[in-house]
Amino acid sequence: MGNKQPKSIFTDEDKAMSKAIEIVFPETRHRLCTWHIFKNAAQHLSSYYNNLEFKKQFNKCFYGCYNELEFEASWNEMITSFNLESHSWLKKLYDLRKKWCPAFSLDTFLANFKSTQGSESTNNVFHQISTKTMDLIKFVHHYEKKTNEMRLAELEEDYRCKQGCPRLQVRSGILSHAA
C-alpha cells in the first residue's frame, strides 16, 4: 500500500485485534462489522428481537440516524421504551458506538461498507433474494432486481457526493446514559 495506512478496518469485537490496529495503524479508523453485531444481537436480545417495534428502533440506530444527536435520542428512546437500562450487552454496544454507528463517522468515506468481508455481504444478499426451492429463472430475475437496486443506490451516493459541500457535522455534548 505504498507505506500508507488504511483509512478504515472492519473487524468483529475481538479486543486483541482492536489493540493491534491501534498500535500498528494509529491513523486508521477501526470499525465494527454490523453483520457480526446483528448476529450477536439475535443471540443477546432474543426475547426482544421478534418484537417489530424493538427491531425498528434498533435498526434506526444503525441505519436511520444522520447525526450524533439523532442517534443519542433514538438509542435512549429504545432503551427506555423496552426497559433495557441494565442490559449488559447493549451497554457494551453503546460504549462502542463510535466504531459502528454511521452518525459518528460522517468524516470518513466508507463506500457503504459495513461488513468485514465482501463475501459475507454478498452471501447475505443472495440469502435475501433466494429460497432453496426457487427455480433458476426466478433466481436470475431476483438477482437482476437486487443488482439494479444496488447500482441505483451507488449512483445516488455518487450524485450526493458530487453536489459540492459535505455534510456539516456539529459536535455536541453526549446525553446522559443511565448506568
C-alpha positions in Angstrom: 0.0 0.0 0.0 3.0 2.3 -0.5 3.6 2.7 3.3 0.1 4.2 3.6 -2.2 3.1 6.4 -5.8 2.1 5.5 -8.5 4.7 6.3 -10.7 2.0 7.9 -10.5 -1.6 9.0 -13.6 -3.6 9.8 -13.4 -6.5 12.4 -15.6 -8.2 14.9 -15.4 -7.2 18.5 -12.1 -9.0 19.1 -10.2 -7.0 21.7 -6.7 -8.2 20.6 -7.4 -7.2 17.0 -8.6 -3.8 18.2 -5.5 -3.2 20.2 -3.3 -4.4 17.3 -4.9 -2.0 14.9 -4.5 0.8 17.4 -0.7 0.1 17.7 0.1 -0.9 14.1 -2.2 1.6 12.3 -2.7 4.6 14.7 -4.2 6.7 11.8 -6.7 4.0 10.8 -10.3 4.1 12.0 -11.3 0.8 13.5 -14.9 -0.1 12.7 -17.1 -2.9 13.9 -18.8 -5.2 11.4 -22.5 -4.7 11.5 -23.1 -8.3 10.2 -21.4 -9.6 13.4 -23.3 -7.1 15.6 -26.7 -8.2 14.2 -25.7 -11.9 14.6 -24.8 -11.2 18.2 -28.0 -9.1 18.7 -30.2 -12.1 17.7 -28.5 -14.1 20.5 -28.2 -11.4 23.2 -31.6 -9.8 22.5 -33.6 -12.9 21.5 -36.6 -12.1 23.7 -36.8 -8.6 22.1 -35.7 -9.4 18.6 -39.1 -10.7 17.4 -40.8 -7.5 18.5 -41.3 -5.4 15.4 -41.2 -2.1 17.3 -38.0 -3.1 19.0 -36.4 -4.2 15.7 -37.5 -0.9 14.1 -35.9 1.2 16.8 -32.8 -1.0 16.9 -32.3 -0.7 13.1 -32.9 3.0 13.2 -29.8 3.3 15.5 -27.8 1.5 12.8 -29.2 2.9 9.6 -31.5 5.9 10.3 -29.5 8.4 12.3 -27.8 11.2 10.4 -26.0 12.8 13.3 -24.9 12.1 16.8 -27.8 13.9 18.5 -30.3 11.9 16.5 -28.5 8.7 17.4 -28.5 9.5 21.1 -32.2 10.4 21.1 -33.0 7.1 19.2 -30.9 5.0 21.4 -32.3 6.5 24.6 -35.8 6.0 23.3 -35.2 2.4 22.6 -33.5 1.7 26.0 -36.3 3.5 27.8 -39.2 2.0 25.8 -38.1 -1.5 26.4 -36.7 -1.0 30.0 -33.2 -2.1 28.9 -31.1 0.3 31.1 -29.3 -2.7 32.8 -28.8 -4.8 29.7 -25.0 -5.5 29.8 -24.6 -6.4 26.1 -26.4 -3.2 25.0 -24.3 -1.2 27.4 -21.1 -2.6 25.8 -22.5 -1.9 22.3 -23.3 1.7 23.3 -19.8 2.2 24.6 -18.5 1.0 21.2 -21.0 3.2 19.2 -18.2 5.3 17.6 -17.0 2.1 15.9 -20.3 1.0 14.3 -22.8 3.9 14.1 -22.6 5.8 10.8 -23.6 9.1 12.6 -20.1 9.0 14.3 -18.1 8.5 11.1 -19.5 11.2 8.7 -16.0 12.4 8.2 -14.8 9.1 6.8 -15.7 7.7 3.4 -16.6 4.1 3.8 -18.2 3.4 0.3 -21.2 2.0 2.2 -19.1 -0.9 3.6 -20.4 -2.2 6.9 -19.0 -5.7 7.0 -15.7 -7.5 7.4 -15.8 -9.3 4.1 -17.4 -8.8 0.8 -18.3 -12.5 0.8 -20.4 -12.1 3.9 -22.2 -9.2 2.4 -22.7 -11.0 -0.9 -23.8 -14.1 0.9 -26.3 -12.1 2.8 -27.7 -10.5 -0.4 -28.1 -14.0 -2.0 -29.9 -15.3 1.1 -32.3 -12.3 0.9 -33.2 -12.9 -2.7 -33.4 -16.7 -2.9 -35.0 -19.7 -1.3 -34.0 -23.4 -1.6 -37.0 -24.2 -3.7 -36.6 -21.2 -6.1 -36.1 -22.2 -9.8 -33.2 -20.8 -11.8 -35.2 -18.3 -13.9 -36.9 -16.8 -10.8 -33.5 -16.6 -9.1 -32.0 -14.7 -12.0 -34.9 -12.2 -12.0 -34.4 -11.6 -8.3 -30.7 -11.3 -8.8 -31.1 -8.7 -11.5 -33.6 -6.8 -9.4 -31.2 -6.7 -6.4 -28.3 -5.7 -8.7 -30.3 -2.8 -10.1 -31.2 -1.7 -6.6 -27.5 -1.7 -5.5 -26.4 0.1 -8.6 -29.1 2.8 -8.1 -28.0 3.2 -4.5 -24.4 3.7 -5.7 -25.5 6.2 -8.4 -27.5 8.2 -5.8 -24.5 8.2 -3.4 -22.2 9.3 -6.3 -24.7 12.1 -7.1 -24.8 13.2 -3.5 -21.0 13.3 -3.2 -20.7 15.4 -6.4 -23.1 18.1 -5.2 -20.4 20.1 -3.5 -20.3 20.7 0.1 -20.0 17.8 2.6 -22.5 17.5 5.4 -21.7 19.8 8.3 -21.1 17.8 11.4 -21.9 19.5 14.7 -20.2 18.3 17.8 -22.4 18.4 20.9 -22.4 17.1 24.4 -23.4 13.5 25.0 -26.7 12.9 26.6 -26.6 11.1 29.9 -27.0 7.4 29.8 -28.4 5.5 32.7 -26.0 3.1 34.2 
